[in-house]
């Protein structure tokens, strides 16, 4: 996951719009006045931490089957572990979409110079993805090979 998304400036910008956010933090992020995140004891129900230069947020620790540890943080008041997990699951489906539209539909291989041609390319690449997706659903398959 991109750590850039959880930069202090981004989080402050999102907060200025009054939006609730959920993102990941690196294990070495400094919290609670000079402590690394991975050094904290984080219970299942999450814990409040102080992000330097931002304020108070809630962090959850998720451990994958392969042992990878993700620190998921949100500014939502009284979030539950299930809420955070549902947001991260939805985020994963967006990641899969972006990978598919790049790898299978060539959205990033546009060589057009004019903005109109670039918009057309993007539209057609996304349309191709939708057609592939509909075919996968109707034929109950996982990959469409042309």
N, CA, C and O atoms as a GROMACS GRO file, in nm:
protein
  584
    1UNK      N    1   0.084  -0.117   0.000
    1UNK     CA    2   0.000   0.000   0.000
    1UNK      C    3   0.089   0.123   0.000
    1UNK      O    4   0.200   0.122   0.052
    2UNK      N    5   0.038   0.227  -0.058
    2UNK     CA    6   0.116   0.348  -0.070
    2UNK      C    7   0.112   0.430   0.058
    2UNK      O    8   0.006   0.474   0.102
    3UNK      N    9   0.227   0.450   0.118
    3UNK     CA   10   0.236   0.527   0.242
    3UNK      C   11   0.210   0.675   0.217
    3UNK      O   12   0.177   0.750   0.309
    4UNK      N   13   0.226   0.716   0.092
    4UNK     CA   14   0.206   0.857   0.057
    4UNK      C   15   0.066   0.903   0.093
    4UNK      O   16   0.046   1.018   0.131
    5UNK      N   17  -0.033   0.814   0.081
    5UNK     CA   18  -0.171   0.851   0.109
    5UNK      C   19  -0.190   0.894   0.253
    5UNK      O   20  -0.277   0.976   0.282
    6UNK      N   21  -0.110   0.841   0.343
    6UNK     CA   22  -0.127   0.876   0.484
    6UNK      C   23  -0.031   0.986   0.529
    6UNK      O   24  -0.003   0.999   0.648
    7UNK      N   25   0.017   1.065   0.435
    7UNK     CA   26   0.104   1.177   0.474
    7UNK      C   27   0.022   1.278   0.554
    7UNK      O   28  -0.100   1.290   0.537
    8UNK      N   29   0.087   1.349   0.640
    8UNK     CA   30   0.021   1.445   0.728
    8UNK      C   31  -0.059   1.548   0.648
    8UNK      O   32  -0.172   1.580   0.684
    9UNK      N   33   0.001   1.600   0.540
    9UNK     CA   34  -0.069   1.701   0.459
    9UNK      C   35  -0.196   1.645   0.396
    9UNK      O   36  -0.298   1.714   0.392
   10UNK      N   37  -0.190   1.521   0.347
   10UNK     CA   38  -0.310   1.459   0.289
   10UNK      C   39  -0.419   1.441   0.394
   10UNK      O   40  -0.536   1.473   0.369
   11UNK      N   41  -0.382   1.391   0.511
   11UNK     CA   42  -0.481   1.368   0.616
   11UNK      C   43  -0.544   1.500   0.661
   11UNK      O   44  -0.664   1.506   0.686
   12UNK      N   45  -0.465   1.603   0.672
   12UNK     CA   46  -0.518   1.734   0.710
   12UNK      C   47  -0.612   1.789   0.603
   12UNK      O   48  -0.715   1.848   0.634
   13UNK      N   49  -0.575   1.770   0.477
   13UNK     CA   50  -0.660   1.815   0.368
   13UNK      C   51  -0.795   1.744   0.370
   13UNK      O   52  -0.899   1.808   0.352
   14UNK      N   53  -0.793   1.613   0.391
   14UNK     CA   54  -0.917   1.536   0.397
   14UNK      C   55  -1.001   1.582   0.515
   14UNK      O   56  -1.123   1.598   0.503
   15UNK      N   57  -0.938   1.605   0.630
   15UNK     CA   58  -1.009   1.651   0.748
   15UNK      C   59  -1.073   1.788   0.724
   15UNK      O   60  -1.183   1.814   0.773
   16UNK      N   61  -1.006   1.874   0.648
   16UNK     CA   62  -1.060   2.008   0.623
   16UNK      C   63  -1.192   2.004   0.546
   16UNK      O   64  -1.270   2.100   0.550
   17UNK      N   65  -1.217   1.895   0.476
   17UNK     CA   66  -1.344   1.877   0.404
   17UNK      C   67  -1.450   1.811   0.491
   17UNK      O   68  -1.565   1.798   0.450
   18UNK      N   69  -1.411   1.769   0.611
   18UNK     CA   70  -1.504   1.704   0.702
   18UNK      C   71  -1.528   1.558   0.669
   18UNK      O   72  -1.628   1.500   0.712
   19UNK      N   73  -1.437   1.498   0.593
   19UNK     CA   74  -1.454   1.359   0.551
   19UNK      C   75  -1.393   1.262   0.653
   19UNK      O   76  -1.299   1.296   0.725
   20UNK      N   77  -1.449   1.144   0.657
   20UNK     CA   78  -1.393   1.035   0.737
   20UNK      C   79  -1.299   0.957   0.646
   20UNK      O   80  -1.332   0.931   0.530
   21UNK      N   81  -1.183   0.920   0.697
   21UNK     CA   82  -1.086   0.846   0.616
   21UNK      C   83  -1.039   0.721   0.689
   21UNK      O   84  -1.043   0.712   0.812
   22UNK      N   85  -0.994   0.624   0.610
   22UNK     CA   86  -0.933   0.501   0.659
   22UNK      C   87  -0.811   0.477   0.572
   22UNK      O   88  -0.822   0.476   0.450
   23UNK      N   89  -0.696   0.457   0.633
   23UNK     CA   90  -0.573   0.433   0.555
   23UNK      C   91  -0.478   0.346   0.636
   23UNK      O   92  -0.508   0.307   0.749
   24UNK      N   93  -0.364   0.317   0.578
   24UNK     CA   94  -0.262   0.239   0.648
   24UNK      C   95  -0.150   0.330   0.694
   24UNK      O   96  -0.127   0.437   0.639
   25UNK      N   97  -0.081   0.285   0.796
   25UNK     CA   98   0.040   0.353   0.843
   25UNK      C   99   0.154   0.253   0.840
   25UNK      O  100   0.134   0.133   0.859
   26UNK      N  101   0.272   0.304   0.817
   26UNK     CA  102   0.391   0.218   0.825
   26UNK      C  103   0.421   0.184   0.970
   26UNK      O  104   0.388   0.259   1.062
   27UNK      N  105   0.484   0.070   0.987
   27UNK     CA  106   0.511   0.024   1.124
   27UNK      C  107   0.606   0.115   1.200
   27UNK      O  108   0.607   0.114   1.323
   28UNK      N  109   0.687   0.194   1.128
   28UNK     CA  110   0.782   0.282   1.197
   28UNK      C  111   0.731   0.425   1.212
   28UNK      O  112   0.808   0.514   1.249
   29UNK      N  113   0.602   0.449   1.184
   29UNK     CA  114   0.545   0.583   1.199
   29UNK      C  115   0.553   0.624   1.345
   29UNK      O  116   0.522   0.545   1.434
   30UNK      N  117   0.594   0.746   1.370
   30UNK     CA  118   0.609   0.797   1.506
   30UNK      C  119   0.472   0.844   1.556
   30UNK      O  120   0.408   0.929   1.494
   31UNK      N  121   0.429   0.788   1.669
   31UNK     CA  122   0.300   0.823   1.730
   31UNK      C  123   0.321   0.841   1.879
   31UNK      O  124   0.426   0.809   1.933
   32UNK      N  125   0.218   0.893   1.945
   32UNK     CA  126   0.220   0.907   2.091
   32UNK      C  127   0.351   0.965   2.143
   32UNK      O  128   0.411   0.912   2.236
   33UNK      N  129   0.393   1.073   2.083
   33UNK     CA  130   0.512   1.144   2.130
   33UNK      C  131   0.637   1.057   2.129
   33UNK      O  132   0.688   1.020   2.235
   34UNK      N  133   0.686   1.026   2.011
   34UNK     CA  134   0.814   0.959   1.985
   34UNK      C  135   0.816   0.809   2.010
   34UNK      O  136   0.920   0.755   2.050
   35UNK      N  137   0.706   0.740   1.987
   35UNK     CA  138   0.705   0.594   1.991
   35UNK      C  139   0.673   0.542   1.851
   35UNK      O  140   0.590   0.599   1.780
   36UNK      N  141   0.741   0.433   1.812
   36UNK     CA  142   0.708   0.373   1.684
   36UNK      C  143   0.580   0.292   1.698
   36UNK      O  144   0.554   0.230   1.802
   37UNK      N  145   0.501   0.294   1.593
   37UNK     CA  146   0.371   0.226   1.595
   37UNK      C  147   0.384   0.077   1.628
   37UNK      O  148   0.303   0.024   1.704
   38UNK      N  149   0.484   0.011   1.572
   38UNK     CA  150   0.498  -0.134   1.596
   38UNK      C  151   0.542  -0.166   1.739
   38UNK      O  152   0.542  -0.283   1.776
   39UNK      N  153   0.580  -0.068   1.818
   39UNK     CA  154   0.618  -0.090   1.957
   39UNK      C  155   0.499  -0.081   2.052
   39UNK      O  156   0.513  -0.110   2.171
   40UNK      N  157   0.382  -0.040   2.002
   40UNK     CA  158   0.264  -0.026   2.086
   40UNK      C  159   0.190  -0.158   2.099
   40UNK      O  160   0.193  -0.241   2.009
   41UNK      N  161   0.123  -0.177   2.212
   41UNK     CA  162   0.036  -0.292   2.232
   41UNK      C  163  -0.104  -0.250   2.188
   41UNK      O  164  -0.169  -0.170   2.255
   42UNK      N  165  -0.149  -0.303   2.074
   42UNK     CA  166  -0.277  -0.263   2.017
   42UNK      C  167  -0.378  -0.377   2.035
   42UNK      O  168  -0.359  -0.485   1.978
   43UNK      N  169  -0.483  -0.354   2.113
   43UNK     CA  170  -0.583  -0.460   2.135
   43UNK      C  171  -0.671  -0.481   2.011
   43UNK      O  172  -0.669  -0.400   1.918
   44UNK      N  173  -0.747  -0.590   2.010
   44UNK     CA  174  -0.836  -0.624   1.898
   44UNK      C  175  -0.931  -0.510   1.864
   44UNK      O  176  -0.957  -0.483   1.747
   45UNK      N  177  -0.983  -0.442   1.967
   45UNK     CA  178  -1.081  -0.336   1.944
   45UNK      C  179  -1.018  -0.202   1.904
   45UNK      O  180  -1.088  -0.102   1.893
   46UNK      N  181  -0.885  -0.202   1.883
   46UNK     CA  182  -0.816  -0.080   1.841
   46UNK      C  183  -0.782   0.008   1.959
   46UNK      O  184  -0.824  -0.018   2.072
   47UNK      N  185  -0.706   0.110   1.933
   47UNK     CA  186  -0.667   0.202   2.040
   47UNK      C  187  -0.648   0.342   1.983
   47UNK      O  188  -0.614   0.358   1.866
   48UNK      N  189  -0.670   0.441   2.067
   48UNK     CA  190  -0.646   0.579   2.026
   48UNK      C  191  -0.497   0.608   2.030
   48UNK      O  192  -0.427   0.573   2.124
   49UNK      N  193  -0.450   0.674   1.925
   49UNK     CA  194  -0.310   0.717   1.922
   49UNK      C  195  -0.306   0.863   1.877
   49UNK      O  196  -0.401   0.914   1.819
   50UNK      N  197  -0.196   0.927   1.905
   50UNK     CA  198  -0.178   1.066   1.862
   50UNK      C  199  -0.076   1.069   1.748
   50UNK      O  200   0.040   1.031   1.766
   51UNK      N  201  -0.121   1.117   1.630
   51UNK     CA  202  -0.030   1.136   1.517
   51UNK      C  203   0.032   1.274   1.528
   51UNK      O  204  -0.039   1.374   1.534
   52UNK      N  205   0.163   1.278   1.530
   52UNK     CA  206   0.233   1.405   1.541
   52UNK      C  207   0.192   1.498   1.428
   52UNK      O  208   0.197   1.460   1.311
   53UNK      N  209   0.152   1.618   1.463
   53UNK     CA  210   0.114   1.718   1.364
   53UNK      C  211  -0.026   1.701   1.309
   53UNK      O  212  -0.068   1.780   1.224
   54UNK      N  213  -0.100   1.600   1.357
   54UNK     CA  214  -0.238   1.580   1.310
   54UNK      C  215  -0.337   1.579   1.426
   54UNK      O  216  -0.428   1.662   1.430
   55UNK      N  217  -0.321   1.486   1.519
   55UNK     CA  218  -0.415   1.474   1.630
   55UNK      C  219  -0.447   1.330   1.661
   55UNK      O  220  -0.371   1.239   1.627
   56UNK      N  221  -0.561   1.307   1.728
   56UNK     CA  222  -0.599   1.175   1.775
   56UNK      C  223  -0.674   1.098   1.669
   56UNK      O  224  -0.762   1.151   1.602
   57UNK      N  225  -0.636   0.971   1.653
   57UNK     CA  226  -0.699   0.879   1.558
   57UNK      C  227  -0.704   0.740   1.623
   57UNK      O  228  -0.642   0.717   1.726
   58UNK      N  229  -0.779   0.649   1.562
   58UNK     CA  230  -0.788   0.512   1.613
   58UNK      C  231  -0.712   0.420   1.519
   58UNK      O  232  -0.728   0.427   1.397
   59UNK      N  233  -0.630   0.332   1.577
   59UNK     CA  234  -0.552   0.238   1.496
   59UNK      C  235  -0.592   0.095   1.531
   59UNK      O  236  -0.619   0.062   1.647
   60UNK      N  237  -0.594   0.011   1.428
   60UNK     CA  238  -0.620  -0.132   1.443
   60UNK      C  239  -0.501  -0.207   1.384
   60UNK      O  240  -0.437  -0.161   1.290
   61UNK      N  241  -0.473  -0.322   1.442
   61UNK     CA  242  -0.365  -0.407   1.394
   61UNK      C  243  -0.426  -0.533   1.333
   61UNK      O  244  -0.498  -0.607   1.399
   62UNK      N  245  -0.396  -0.556   1.204
   62UNK     CA  246  -0.445  -0.674   1.133
   62UNK      C  247  -0.326  -0.759   1.095
   62UNK      O  248  -0.229  -0.710   1.038
   63UNK      N  249  -0.334  -0.888   1.127
   63UNK     CA  250  -0.227  -0.981   1.093
   63UNK      C  251  -0.280  -1.079   0.989
   63UNK      O  252  -0.379  -1.149   1.012
   64UNK      N  253  -0.213  -1.085   0.873
   64UNK     CA  254  -0.253  -1.176   0.765
   64UNK      C  255  -0.206  -1.317   0.797
   64UNK      O  256  -0.125  -1.339   0.887
   65UNK      N  257  -0.257  -1.413   0.720
   65UNK     CA  258  -0.219  -1.553   0.740
   65UNK      C  259  -0.070  -1.575   0.719
   65UNK      O  260  -0.010  -1.663   0.782
   66UNK      N  261  -0.009  -1.495   0.631
   66UNK     CA  262   0.134  -1.511   0.603
   66UNK      C  263   0.221  -1.437   0.705
   66UNK      O  264   0.344  -1.438   0.693
   67UNK      N  265   0.159  -1.374   0.806
   67UNK     CA  266   0.235  -1.306   0.910
   67UNK      C  267   0.251  -1.156   0.888
   67UNK      O  268   0.300  -1.087   0.977
   68UNK      N  269   0.211  -1.106   0.773
   68UNK     CA  270   0.222  -0.962   0.745
   68UNK      C  271   0.129  -0.886   0.838
   68UNK      O  272   0.015  -0.925   0.860
   69UNK      N  273   0.179  -0.776   0.892
   69UNK     CA  274   0.102  -0.693   0.984
   69UNK      C  275   0.071  -0.561   0.916
   69UNK      O  276   0.160  -0.492   0.867
   70UNK      N  277  -0.058  -0.525   0.915
   70UNK     CA  278  -0.103  -0.396   0.863
   70UNK      C  279  -0.159  -0.315   0.978
   70UNK      O  280  -0.233  -0.366   1.062
   71UNK      N  281  -0.122  -0.188   0.981
   71UNK     CA  282  -0.175  -0.095   1.080
   71UNK      C  283  -0.272  -0.005   1.007
   71UNK      O  284  -0.233   0.078   0.924
   72UNK      N  285  -0.401  -0.021   1.039
   72UNK     CA  286  -0.507   0.054   0.974
   72UNK      C  287  -0.556   0.160   1.070
   72UNK      O  288  -0.584   0.132   1.187
   73UNK      N  289  -0.565   0.283   1.021
   73UNK     CA  290  -0.599   0.396   1.107
   73UNK      C  291  -0.714   0.474   1.046
   73UNK      O  292  -0.729   0.482   0.924
   74UNK      N  293  -0.798   0.533   1.133
   74UNK     CA  294  -0.911   0.612   1.088
   74UNK      C  295  -0.937   0.728   1.183
   74UNK      O  296  -0.900   0.725   1.300
   75UNK      N  297  -1.001   0.832   1.128
   75UNK     CA  298  -1.040   0.945   1.211
   75UNK      C  299  -1.185   0.935   1.256
   75UNK      O  300  -1.235   1.025   1.323
   76UNK      N  301  -1.254   0.828   1.219
   76UNK     CA  302  -1.396   0.809   1.256
   76UNK      C  303  -1.409   0.796   1.408
   76UNK      O  304  -1.327   0.732   1.473
   77UNK      N  305  -1.514   0.856   1.463
   77UNK     CA  306  -1.541   0.845   1.606
   77UNK      C  307  -1.591   0.704   1.637
   77UNK      O  308  -1.683   0.655   1.572
   78UNK      N  309  -1.533   0.640   1.735
   78UNK     CA  310  -1.573   0.507   1.783
   78UNK      C  311  -1.590   0.404   1.672
   78UNK      O  312  -1.696   0.344   1.660
   79UNK      N  313  -1.487   0.383   1.590
   79UNK     CA  314  -1.500   0.284   1.483
   79UNK      C  315  -1.491   0.142   1.539
   79UNK      O  316  -1.429   0.119   1.643
   80UNK      N  317  -1.552   0.049   1.470
   80UNK     CA  318  -1.540  -0.092   1.509
   80UNK      C  319  -1.440  -0.159   1.415
   80UNK      O  320  -1.411  -0.110   1.306
   81UNK      N  321  -1.390  -0.271   1.459
   81UNK     CA  322  -1.297  -0.349   1.376
   81UNK      C  323  -1.366  -0.393   1.246
   81UNK      O  324  -1.304  -0.394   1.140
   82UNK      N  325  -1.495  -0.430   1.256
   82UNK     CA  326  -1.571  -0.474   1.140
   82UNK      C  327  -1.586  -0.360   1.039
   82UNK      O  328  -1.576  -0.383   0.918
   83UNK      N  329  -1.610  -0.238   1.087
   83UNK     CA  330  -1.622  -0.122   0.998
   83UNK      C  331  -1.492  -0.102   0.920
   83UNK      O  332  -1.495  -0.086   0.798
   84UNK      N  333  -1.381  -0.103   0.989
   84UNK     CA  334  -1.252  -0.081   0.925
   84UNK      C  335  -1.222  -0.193   0.825
   84UNK      O  336  -1.172  -0.167   0.716
   85UNK      N  337  -1.251  -0.316   0.864
   85UNK     CA  338  -1.229  -0.429   0.773
   85UNK      C  339  -1.314  -0.417   0.647
   85UNK      O  340  -1.266  -0.446   0.537
   86UNK      N  341  -1.439  -0.374   0.661
   86UNK     CA  342  -1.526  -0.360   0.543
   86UNK      C  343  -1.474  -0.252   0.449
   86UNK      O  344  -1.483  -0.267   0.327
   87UNK      N  345  -1.420  -0.145   0.503
   87UNK     CA  346  -1.363  -0.039   0.420
   87UNK      C  347  -1.240  -0.091   0.346
   87UNK      O  348  -1.222  -0.065   0.227
   88UNK      N  349  -1.154  -0.164   0.416
   88UNK     CA  350  -1.034  -0.217   0.353
   88UNK      C  351  -1.067  -0.322   0.248
   88UNK      O  352  -0.997  -0.332   0.147
   89UNK      N  353  -1.170  -0.401   0.270
   89UNK     CA  354  -1.213  -0.499   0.169
   89UNK      C  355  -1.263  -0.428   0.043
   89UNK      O  356  -1.232  -0.469  -0.069
   90UNK      N  357  -1.340  -0.321   0.062
   90UNK     CA  358  -1.388  -0.243  -0.053
   90UNK      C  359  -1.270  -0.179  -0.126
   90UNK      O  360  -1.267  -0.174  -0.248
   91UNK      N  361  -1.173  -0.132  -0.052
   91UNK     CA  362  -1.054  -0.071  -0.111
   91UNK      C  363  -0.981  -0.173  -0.198
   91UNK      O  364  -0.930  -0.139  -0.304
   92UNK      N  365  -0.977  -0.298  -0.152
   92UNK     CA  366  -0.907  -0.400  -0.228
   92UNK      C  367  -0.974  -0.423  -0.364
   92UNK      O  368  -0.904  -0.442  -0.464
   93UNK      N  369  -1.107  -0.420  -0.369
   93UNK     CA  370  -1.175  -0.439  -0.497
   93UNK      C  371  -1.143  -0.324  -0.593
   93UNK      O  372  -1.138  -0.346  -0.714
   94UNK      N  373  -1.122  -0.205  -0.542
   94UNK     CA  374  -1.082  -0.092  -0.626
   94UNK      C  375  -0.940  -0.114  -0.679
   94UNK      O  376  -0.910  -0.085  -0.795
   95UNK      N  377  -0.852  -0.166  -0.593
   95UNK     CA  378  -0.715  -0.198  -0.637
   95UNK      C  379  -0.716  -0.300  -0.750
   95UNK      O  380  -0.642  -0.287  -0.847
   96UNK      N  381  -0.801  -0.403  -0.736
   96UNK     CA  382  -0.811  -0.506  -0.839
   96UNK      C  383  -0.861  -0.444  -0.970
   96UNK      O  384  -0.809  -0.475  -1.076
   97UNK      N  385  -0.962  -0.357  -0.962
   97UNK     CA  386  -1.012  -0.290  -1.081
   97UNK      C  387  -0.901  -0.212  -1.150
   97UNK      O  388  -0.883  -0.224  -1.272
   98UNK      N  389  -0.826  -0.132  -1.075
   98UNK     CA  390  -0.719  -0.052  -1.136
   98UNK      C  391  -0.613  -0.140  -1.203
   98UNK      O  392  -0.565  -0.108  -1.311
   99UNK      N  393  -0.578  -0.249  -1.138
   99UNK     CA  394  -0.480  -0.340  -1.198
   99UNK      C  395  -0.535  -0.398  -1.328
   99UNK      O  396  -0.464  -0.404  -1.429
  100UNK      N  397  -0.660  -0.442  -1.326
  100UNK     CA  398  -0.719  -0.502  -1.446
  100UNK      C  399  -0.732  -0.403  -1.560
  100UNK      O  400  -0.703  -0.437  -1.675
  101UNK      N  401  -0.775  -0.282  -1.530
  101UNK     CA  402  -0.794  -0.184  -1.638
  101UNK      C  403  -0.659  -0.142  -1.697
  101UNK      O  404  -0.652  -0.102  -1.813
  102UNK      N  405  -0.553  -0.150  -1.618
  102UNK     CA  406  -0.419  -0.120  -1.670
  102UNK      C  407  -0.363  -0.238  -1.748
  102UNK      O  408  -0.315  -0.221  -1.860
  103UNK      N  409  -0.368  -0.358  -1.689
  103UNK     CA  410  -0.305  -0.474  -1.752
  103UNK      C  411  -0.384  -0.530  -1.869
  103UNK      O  412  -0.326  -0.565  -1.972
  104UNK      N  413  -0.516  -0.538  -1.856
  104UNK     CA  414  -0.598  -0.604  -1.957
  104UNK      C  415  -0.654  -0.509  -2.062
  104UNK      O  416  -0.682  -0.552  -2.174
  105UNK      N  417  -0.670  -0.382  -2.028
  105UNK     CA  418  -0.738  -0.290  -2.119
  105UNK      C  419  -0.646  -0.180  -2.172
  105UNK      O  420  -0.689  -0.100  -2.255
  106UNK      N  421  -0.524  -0.175  -2.128
  106UNK     CA  422  -0.426  -0.082  -2.183
  106UNK      C  423  -0.453   0.065  -2.156
  106UNK      O  424  -0.419   0.149  -2.239
  107UNK      N  425  -0.512   0.096  -2.043
  107UNK     CA  426  -0.548   0.235  -2.017
  107UNK      C  427  -0.426   0.327  -2.010
  107UNK      O  428  -0.436   0.445  -2.041
  108UNK      N  429  -0.312   0.274  -1.970
  108UNK     CA  430  -0.193   0.359  -1.956
  108UNK      C  431  -0.102   0.355  -2.079
  108UNK      O  432   0.006   0.413  -2.077
  109UNK      N  433  -0.145   0.288  -2.185
  109UNK     CA  434  -0.064   0.281  -2.306
  109UNK      C  435  -0.110   0.378  -2.414
  109UNK      O  436  -0.085   0.356  -2.533
  110UNK      N  437  -0.176   0.483  -2.375
  110UNK     CA  438  -0.227   0.582  -2.471
  110UNK      C  439  -0.111   0.664  -2.526
  110UNK      O  440  -0.029   0.716  -2.450
  111UNK      N  441  -0.106   0.675  -2.658
  111UNK     CA  442  -0.002   0.757  -2.722
  111UNK      C  443  -0.060   0.882  -2.785
  111UNK      O  444   0.009   0.953  -2.858
  112UNK      N  445  -0.185   0.910  -2.757
  112UNK     CA  446  -0.250   1.029  -2.813
  112UNK      C  447  -0.193   1.156  -2.751
  112UNK      O  448  -0.147   1.155  -2.636
  113UNK      N  449  -0.196   1.262  -2.827
  113UNK     CA  450  -0.141   1.390  -2.779
  113UNK      C  451  -0.252   1.487  -2.738
  113UNK      O  452  -0.234   1.565  -2.645
  114UNK      N  453  -0.364   1.483  -2.807
  114UNK     CA  454  -0.470   1.579  -2.775
  114UNK      C  455  -0.552   1.529  -2.657
  114UNK      O  456  -0.564   1.408  -2.635
  115UNK      N  457  -0.608   1.622  -2.582
  115UNK     CA  458  -0.686   1.584  -2.464
  115UNK      C  459  -0.811   1.507  -2.505
  115UNK      O  460  -0.852   1.414  -2.434
  116UNK      N  461  -0.872   1.543  -2.616
  116UNK     CA  462  -0.992   1.471  -2.661
  116UNK      C  463  -0.959   1.324  -2.692
  116UNK      O  464  -1.032   1.233  -2.652
  117UNK      N  465  -0.850   1.300  -2.762
  117UNK     CA  466  -0.810   1.164  -2.795
  117UNK      C  467  -0.775   1.085  -2.668
  117UNK      O  468  -0.805   0.966  -2.659
  118UNK      N  469  -0.712   1.151  -2.572
  118UNK     CA  470  -0.680   1.084  -2.446
  118UNK      C  471  -0.807   1.046  -2.370
  118UNK      O  472  -0.817   0.937  -2.315
  119UNK      N  473  -0.905   1.139  -2.366
  119UNK     CA  474  -1.032   1.108  -2.301
  119UNK      C  475  -1.102   0.991  -2.370
  119UNK      O  476  -1.157   0.903  -2.303
  120UNK      N  477  -1.099   0.990  -2.503
  120UNK     CA  478  -1.160   0.879  -2.577
  120UNK      C  479  -1.092   0.747  -2.543
  120UNK      O  480  -1.159   0.645  -2.524
  121UNK      N  481  -0.960   0.749  -2.536
  121UNK     CA  482  -0.885   0.627  -2.502
  121UNK      C  483  -0.924   0.577  -2.363
  121UNK      O  484  -0.949   0.458  -2.344
  122UNK      N  485  -0.930   0.668  -2.267
  122UNK     CA  486  -0.967   0.630  -2.130
  122UNK      C  487  -1.109   0.574  -2.127
  122UNK      O  488  -1.134   0.471  -2.064
  123UNK      N  489  -1.201   0.640  -2.196
  123UNK     CA  490  -1.339   0.592  -2.200
  123UNK      C  491  -1.348   0.453  -2.261
  123UNK      O  492  -1.417   0.366  -2.207
  124UNK      N  493  -1.279   0.432  -2.371
  124UNK     CA  494  -1.285   0.301  -2.437
  124UNK      C  495  -1.219   0.192  -2.353
  124UNK      O  496  -1.265   0.078  -2.352
  125UNK      N  497  -1.111   0.225  -2.284
  125UNK     CA  498  -1.045   0.126  -2.197
  125UNK      C  499  -1.138   0.085  -2.082
  125UNK      O  500  -1.147  -0.033  -2.049
  126UNK      N  501  -1.206   0.183  -2.022
  126UNK     CA  502  -1.299   0.152  -1.914
  126UNK      C  503  -1.419   0.074  -1.968
  126UNK      O  504  -1.468  -0.018  -1.902
  127UNK      N  505  -1.467   0.110  -2.086
  127UNK     CA  506  -1.577   0.035  -2.150
  127UNK      C  507  -1.536  -0.109  -2.175
  127UNK      O  508  -1.616  -0.201  -2.153
  128UNK      N  509  -1.414  -0.130  -2.220
  128UNK     CA  510  -1.364  -0.266  -2.242
  128UNK      C  511  -1.361  -0.343  -2.112
  128UNK      O  512  -1.395  -0.461  -2.109
  129UNK      N  513  -1.319  -0.278  -2.004
  129UNK     CA  514  -1.318  -0.345  -1.874
  129UNK      C  515  -1.459  -0.388  -1.835
  129UNK      O  516  -1.479  -0.500  -1.789
  130UNK      N  517  -1.558  -0.298  -1.853
  130UNK     CA  518  -1.696  -0.333  -1.819
  130UNK      C  519  -1.745  -0.453  -1.900
  130UNK      O  520  -1.812  -0.541  -1.846
  131UNK      N  521  -1.713  -0.456  -2.028
  131UNK     CA  522  -1.754  -0.569  -2.111
  131UNK      C  523  -1.689  -0.699  -2.062
  131UNK      O  524  -1.755  -0.803  -2.055
  132UNK      N  525  -1.561  -0.692  -2.029
  132UNK     CA  526  -1.494  -0.811  -1.975
  132UNK      C  527  -1.558  -0.855  -1.843
  132UNK      O  528  -1.578  -0.973  -1.818
  133UNK      N  529  -1.588  -0.757  -1.760
  133UNK     CA  530  -1.647  -0.786  -1.629
  133UNK      C  531  -1.784  -0.851  -1.645
  133UNK      O  532  -1.815  -0.949  -1.577
  134UNK      N  533  -1.867  -0.797  -1.733
  134UNK     CA  534  -1.999  -0.857  -1.758
  134UNK      C  535  -1.984  -1.000  -1.810
  134UNK      O  536  -2.060  -1.088  -1.770
  135UNK      N  537  -1.888  -1.022  -1.897
  135UNK     CA  538  -1.866  -1.157  -1.951
  135UNK      C  539  -1.822  -1.254  -1.841
  135UNK      O  540  -1.868  -1.368  -1.835
  136UNK      N  541  -1.732  -1.207  -1.754
  136UNK     CA  542  -1.688  -1.292  -1.643
  136UNK      C  543  -1.805  -1.331  -1.555
  136UNK      O  544  -1.814  -1.446  -1.510
  137UNK      N  545  -1.895  -1.237  -1.529
  137UNK     CA  546  -2.010  -1.266  -1.444
  137UNK      C  547  -2.106  -1.362  -1.513
  137UNK      O  548  -2.150  -1.460  -1.454
  138UNK      N  549  -2.138  -1.333  -1.640
  138UNK     CA  550  -2.236  -1.417  -1.710
  138UNK      C  551  -2.185  -1.557  -1.736
  138UNK      O  552  -2.263  -1.652  -1.732
  139UNK      N  553  -2.056  -1.574  -1.761
  139UNK     CA  554  -2.000  -1.706  -1.790
  139UNK      C  555  -1.937  -1.773  -1.669
  139UNK      O  556  -1.886  -1.884  -1.676
  140UNK      N  557  -1.942  -1.701  -1.555
  140UNK     CA  558  -1.888  -1.752  -1.429
  140UNK      C  559  -1.743  -1.795  -1.443
  140UNK      O  560  -1.704  -1.906  -1.406
  141UNK      N  561  -1.662  -1.704  -1.498
  141UNK     CA  562  -1.519  -1.728  -1.515
  141UNK      C  563  -1.444  -1.618  -1.444
  141UNK      O  564  -1.502  -1.514  -1.412
  142UNK      N  565  -1.314  -1.639  -1.421
  142UNK     CA  566  -1.236  -1.539  -1.351
  142UNK      C  567  -1.152  -1.453  -1.444
  142UNK      O  568  -1.124  -1.337  -1.412
  143UNK      N  569  -1.111  -1.507  -1.559
  143UNK     CA  570  -1.026  -1.432  -1.651
  143UNK      C  571  -1.081  -1.446  -1.792
  143UNK      O  572  -1.121  -1.554  -1.835
  144UNK      N  573  -1.082  -1.333  -1.863
  144UNK     CA  574  -1.124  -1.335  -2.002
  144UNK      C  575  -0.999  -1.325  -2.087
  144UNK      O  576  -0.923  -1.228  -2.075
  145UNK      N  577  -0.975  -1.424  -2.172
  145UNK     CA  578  -0.860  -1.423  -2.261
  145UNK      C  579  -0.910  -1.398  -2.402
  145UNK      O  580  -0.993  -1.473  -2.453
  146UNK      N  581  -0.860  -1.292  -2.463
  146UNK     CA  582  -0.903  -1.260  -2.599
  146UNK      C  583  -0.815  -1.325  -2.701
  146UNK      O  584  -0.837  -1.308  -2.821
   0.00000   0.00000   0.00000
